Amino acid sequence: MKITVLGSGTSYGVPMIGCDCAVCTSDDERNHRFRPSVLVSHEDLHILVDTSPDLRSQALKFGVNRVHTVLMTHHHADHILGIDDLRIYNYRINGKIPVYSDKKTLDRLNVVFDYAFSDAKTEQSSPKLEPTVVNGPFDACGLRITPFELLHGSLPILGFHFESPTGRRFAYATDCKVIPPASREIIAGADLLIVDALRHREHPTHFNLEEATAAAQELKPARTLFTHIAHDLDHETTNQELPEGIDLAYDGQVIELV
C-alpha cells in the first residue's frame, strides 16, 4: 500500500492569495500546499480521497494517471470542486468511477454535479460516477476500507481506515475537531495516521497543533503526519518542535507500507 499526499493545505491553500507572510513567500516547496487530498495505491490500482479544486494541478505534478475509485469525506468545497477533472479518468479506465461516501454527501454531490451521475447523453464531455452509500466496511482496489465518524465542528463527516492484504494499516482523518471513541478504536495503533492540524491557535472545527498531537499520542500510530495545514505553520520550524514520530505532511510526500 502506497500513500501519496496530493494536498496538505487548508481550504485557502498555501500560499494564500494576497498574503506576504513568511510561509506564503517561502522558498521551501514543503510550504506550498494544495487543498487536502491523498491517493492510496495498491497493485497499480488507485483510490483518490476527495477531489480538491486543485485536482488537475495535483495530477500533473505528482503523476496521477489513473483513478479507479473515489472516496469522499464530506461535501465542503475544498473537498469536492475538482470532480469535473475526474472525466479524464473515465477514459483511462473505460468506465464509470465508483464514488463512496455517506448519504448526505452523495445527495449534495448529486445536486451540485447532477450531470456526473446521469446516464443521459449530452454533447459535452462529463465525468461518469457510480455512487455507493457506505454503512460499514467494504473492499476496493484490493484493500479493506472501514469508514469512521469524525466531527468537523458539529458536522459529522467520514474518515477512512485502509488495511492491506498483508495487514498494514493507514487511517486518514482530515477536517476534524473530535474523533469519537468508536472511531478511535478503529484507527488506534495504525502504521500511519494522517490527521488534521490547522494551526497553533484553537479553531471551532479543526484540531490545532496541540490537539492533534495529543490525539496522535493517545492513538499511538507507528507514524503520524499532520494535514490541512494553514499558512501559520512553517514546515521546518514546526517539525523541529514536534515529538518523535510526528511531522507535518507535505505535498508530493510518498509513504510505502509494505
C-alpha positions in Angstrom: 0.0 0.0 0.0 1.4 3.4 -1.1 0.0 6.7 0.1 0.8 9.9 -1.8 -0.1 13.2 -0.2 -1.6 15.3 -3.0 -2.6 18.2 -0.9 -1.7 19.1 2.7 -3.2 22.6 2.8 -6.2 24.3 4.3 -9.2 25.5 2.2 -7.4 28.7 1.2 -4.3 26.8 0.1 -0.8 28.0 0.8 0.4 30.5 -0.4 -2.8 32.3 0.4 -4.0 34.9 -2.1 -2.7 38.4 -1.3 -0.6 37.2 1.7 3.1 38.2 2.1 3.8 36.3 5.4 7.0 34.3 5.8 5.3 31.0 4.9 3.4 32.2 1.9 6.6 33.7 0.5 8.8 30.8 1.5 11.2 29.2 -1.0 10.7 25.8 0.8 8.5 23.7 -1.5 7.1 22.0 1.5 5.3 25.2 2.5 3.4 25.2 -0.9 0.2 23.4 -0.1 -2.6 22.3 -2.4 -6.1 21.8 -0.9 -6.3 18.5 1.0 -6.3 15.1 -0.7 -4.5 11.8 -0.7 -4.0 8.9 -3.2 -3.9 5.4 -1.9 -2.4 2.8 -4.3 -2.3 -1.0 -4.2 -1.0 -3.2 -7.1 -1.4 -0.4 -9.7 -5.0 0.4 -8.6 -5.6 3.9 -7.2 -8.1 5.3 -4.7 -8.5 9.1 -4.6 -9.7 10.5 -1.3 -11.6 13.8 -2.1 -11.5 15.8 -5.3 -10.0 19.1 -4.3 -10.2 22.2 -6.5 -6.5 21.6 -7.3 -7.0 18.1 -8.7 -5.7 18.9 -12.2 -2.6 20.5 -10.9 -2.0 17.7 -8.3 -2.4 15.1 -11.0 0.0 16.7 -13.4 2.6 17.5 -10.7 2.5 14.1 -9.0 1.7 11.8 -11.9 -1.8 10.7 -11.0 -2.5 9.0 -14.4 -5.2 6.6 -13.2 -8.0 6.7 -10.7 -10.2 3.7 -10.1 -12.2 4.6 -7.1 -13.0 7.8 -5.2 -13.9 8.2 -1.5 -15.5 11.5 -0.3 -15.0 12.6 3.3 -17.7 15.3 3.1 -19.3 17.9 0.8 -17.3 21.1 1.6 -16.0 23.0 -1.5 -12.3 22.3 -0.8 -13.0 18.6 -1.0 -15.4 18.3 -3.9 -14.9 21.0 -6.5 -12.4 19.0 -8.6 -15.0 16.5 -9.6 -15.2 17.6 -13.2 -11.5 16.7 -13.6 -12.4 13.1 -13.0 -13.7 12.7 -16.5 -10.2 12.0 -18.0 -10.0 9.0 -15.7 -13.3 7.6 -17.1 -11.5 7.5 -20.5 -8.4 6.0 -18.9 -10.3 3.1 -17.3 -13.1 2.9 -19.9 -15.9 3.0 -17.4 -17.7 4.7 -14.6 -15.7 5.5 -11.4 -17.3 4.3 -8.1 -17.7 7.0 -5.5 -18.2 6.0 -1.9 -19.4 8.3 0.9 -22.3 8.8 3.3 -25.8 9.6 2.0 -25.8 13.3 2.8 -22.5 13.9 0.9 -23.7 11.9 -2.1 -27.0 13.7 -2.1 -25.2 17.1 -2.1 -22.9 15.9 -4.9 -26.0 14.9 -7.0 -27.3 18.4 -6.6 -24.0 20.3 -7.5 -22.8 17.8 -10.1 -26.0 16.2 -11.3 -24.6 15.6 -14.8 -21.9 13.4 -13.3 -24.5 10.9 -12.0 -26.7 11.0 -15.1 -26.7 8.4 -17.9 -28.4 10.9 -20.3 -26.4 11.5 -23.5 -25.0 15.0 -23.9 -22.9 16.9 -26.4 -20.4 17.8 -23.7 -17.8 15.6 -22.0 -18.5 14.9 -18.3 -17.4 12.6 -15.6 -19.4 9.4 -15.1 -19.7 8.4 -11.5 -21.4 5.4 -9.7 -22.4 6.4 -6.2 -22.4 4.0 -3.3 -23.6 4.8 0.3 -21.2 3.3 2.8 -22.6 2.0 6.1 -19.7 -0.2 7.1 -16.5 -1.9 5.9 -16.2 -2.5 2.1 -13.5 -3.7 -0.3 -12.0 -1.6 -3.1 -8.8 -2.0 -5.2 -7.7 -4.9 -3.1 -7.9 -3.1 0.2 -10.3 -3.4 3.1 -11.7 0.0 3.9 -13.6 1.0 7.0 -15.3 4.4 7.3 -15.4 6.0 10.7 -17.1 9.1 12.0 -15.3 12.4 12.7 -16.9 15.6 14.0 -15.9 18.6 11.9 -17.3 21.1 14.4 -20.9 20.0 14.7 -20.9 18.3 11.3 -20.4 14.5 11.2 -18.1 13.5 8.4 -16.1 10.5 7.4 -12.6 9.3 7.9 -11.3 6.2 6.2 -9.2 3.3 7.6 -7.4 1.1 5.0 -6.0 -2.3 5.5 -3.8 -4.2 3.0 -3.8 -8.0 2.5 -0.5 -8.0 4.4 -2.2 -6.3 7.4 -0.6 -2.9 7.1 -3.0 -0.1 8.2 -3.5 3.5 7.3 -6.0 5.9 8.8 -7.0 9.3 7.2 -8.8 11.8 9.4 -8.9 15.2 7.8 -11.1 18.1 8.9 -11.8 17.0 12.5 -12.3 18.6 15.8 -13.4 15.4 17.6 -12.5 11.7 17.0 -15.3 9.8 18.8 -14.4 6.8 20.9 -15.8 4.2 18.5 -13.6 5.7 15.7 -10.6 5.8 18.0 -11.0 2.0 18.5 -10.9 1.5 14.7 -7.8 3.6 14.0 -5.7 3.1 17.2 -2.2 1.6 16.5 -2.3 2.1 12.8 1.0 2.0 10.9 0.3 5.5 9.6 -2.2 8.2 10.7 -2.7 11.4 8.7 -4.8 13.8 10.8 -6.0 17.4 10.7 -3.7 20.0 12.4 -4.6 23.5 11.2 -2.5 25.9 13.2 -1.3 26.8 16.8 -4.5 28.8 17.7 -7.7 27.0 18.5 -10.4 26.7 15.8 -14.0 25.7 16.2 -14.0 22.9 13.5 -10.4 21.7 13.3 -7.7 20.3 15.6 -5.0 22.8 16.3 -1.4 21.6 16.6 -1.7 20.8 20.3 -5.0 18.9 20.0 -3.7 16.9 17.0 -0.5 16.0 18.9 -2.5 14.8 21.9 -4.7 12.7 19.7 -1.7 11.1 18.0 -0.1 10.3 21.3 -3.3 8.7 22.6 -3.9 6.7 19.4 -0.3 5.5 19.2 0.2 5.0 15.4 3.7 4.0 14.3 3.9 7.3 12.4 1.8 10.4 12.3 1.6 13.1 9.6 -0.4 16.3 10.0 -2.5 17.7 7.1 -5.0 20.5 6.4 -2.2 23.0 7.4 -2.7 26.8 7.3 -0.1 29.3 6.5 0.5 29.8 10.2 2.9 26.8 10.3 6.3 26.8 8.7 7.2 23.2 7.7 10.8 23.0 9.0 10.3 25.1 12.2 7.2 23.2 13.2 8.7 19.8 12.6 11.6 20.7 14.9 9.1 21.3 17.7 7.0 18.1 17.3 7.6 14.9 19.2 9.4 12.0 17.5 7.3 10.1 15.0 5.1 13.1 14.3 5.7 15.5 11.4 3.8 17.9 9.1 2.9 16.2 5.8 4.0 17.9 2.6 2.6 17.8 -1.0 4.1 15.0 -3.0 5.2 13.0 0.0 5.1 9.3 -0.6 4.8 6.7 2.2 5.0 3.0 1.4 3.6 0.4 3.8 5.0 -3.0 2.9 
